[in-house]
Amino acid sequence: MFLSIFDIFKIGVGPSSSHTMGPMTAAARFLDDLRGGAEVIPGAGTLARLGASLHGSLAFTGKGHATDRAVILGLIGYRPDTLDPDRAEALEADVRRTRRISPPGLGTLDFNPETDLVFDYGDPLPGHANGLVLRAFDASGNPYMTQVYYSIGGGFILTEAELAAEKTAGTQPLTTEKAAKGYPYPFGSAAEMLDMGRSARKSIAEMKRANECAHQGISADMLSRQITDICNVMDACIDRGLRMEGVLPGGLGVRRRAKTIHDQLVSEQGSNLRQPHVGNDWLSVYAMAVNEENAAGGRVVTSPTNGAAGVMPAVLRYYRGHCIGASDTGVETMVLTAAAIGGLIKHRASISGAECGCQAEVGSASAMAAAGLCAALGGTNEQVENAAEIALEHHLGMTCDPAAGLVQVPCIERNGLGAIKAVSAASLALRGDGAHFMPLDNCIETMRQTGEDMNTKYKETSLGGLAVNLPEC
């Protein structure tokens, strides 16, 4: 399937795209089905009550990722891009107090989060590690409608039937399908992307722009404005993160550090205290600012996920504020190129920590940012592909093991290191001519295979790794 820039970069709220944004979107979509009367169970009476159960990783780390709050807010009628994160806590508290919800167009329904929202710690549902079942009942307690959803990473959701259809379609190249639908450059692999670029004498960003305009039916100028809007949200997230102080929610007692580090860096400017590696500190603080906001439930942009939301904004800010010759055109080139790489990774492997560990989240984000920066700095398509491969290759095998199921330890610092690797990968690629041993497609396939082989306890369940090796208090 074609992945838009705005599928990869989605405006939403923290702390998790798969555990917060996905379930909220699924709940809101369930309301749409109820309003439309789709698949109402024959013989059911009047709609009266809603219920939900969380399975697999959504159950094991759901409380740390605020999955219960996400489902509640979705059943009220909110979606990640419309929710004011500052109101989330109060809205949830009101439902817990009244045990009632009033979704638009459905009247007032019973919903007691203490009994109607179940964390099922048994085996995951068969389709995916992140499963949830949403149910509606009539006044007599009889089933009214049931739907199974899977949150497959990056805020994407699929019903049980949609996931089965996607798995049947497999991961074959998409050229024929996309050509039939009128996309000018229908690449489904990095090899196809490079071949099309050579034939058309187009950059990856130019091909992605043409595909996106065809997909949306809009002008290049309109697309540029939409990209600017996404970048503005990323910037606002960094700026807020650099201002905020205090302890992050969740019980670990993790303090925000971005503001303190940023204040130190600003005070050292123009002095002889600056070390040559200070650029790494700037990259880290930008990324940490975003992921502290994400951990606090703030507004972020999936890049391609919430857990990896700091890498791309950090490298974008680094490009604009620290790189010679930076321009608005370069920023757009970065976003277009990064989205192309992110789409390939999601299509051919995964961006879900619950499927493939953190290599699929921060690894993918670092590859995207590396490719984008390389392109913005004048890299050829071959150098861009090389930059993405270098960054992804050196995240292979990375586990997803958040302490207490919170997107804090090691996630916040990990984004800073992912940004540093991205810049290093872009720089290495620019020093060469694009020729290299390991193609990006092979690296992506290696990540997919590694994810399949990875023990479940290292894939966002918080049952292994750093999550169980905590300091004694």
Secondary structure, 3 states (H helix, E strand, C coil): CCCCHHHHCCEEECCCHHHHHHHHHHHHHHHHHHHHCCCCCCCCCCEEEEEEEEEEHHHHCCCCCCHHHHHHHHHHCCCCCCCCHHHHHHHHHHHHHHCEECCCCCCCEECCHHHHEEEECCCCCCCCCEEEEEEEEECCCCEEEEEEEEEEECCEEEEHHHHHHHHHHCCCCCHHHHHHCCCCCCCCCHHHHHHHHHHHCCCHHHHHHHHHHHHHCCCHHHHHHHHHHHHHHHHHHHHHHHHCCCECCCCCCCECCHHHHHHHHHHHCCCCCCCCCHHHHHHHHHHHHHHHHHHCCCEEECCCCCCCCCHHHHHHHHHHHHCCCCCHHHHHHHHHHHHHHHHHHHHHCCCCHHHHCHHHCHHHHHHHHHHHHHHHCCCCHHHHHHHHHHHHHCCCCCCECCHHHCCCCCHHHHHHHHHHHHHHHHHHHHCCCCCCCCCHHHHHHHHHHHHHHCCHHHECCCCCHHHCCCCCC
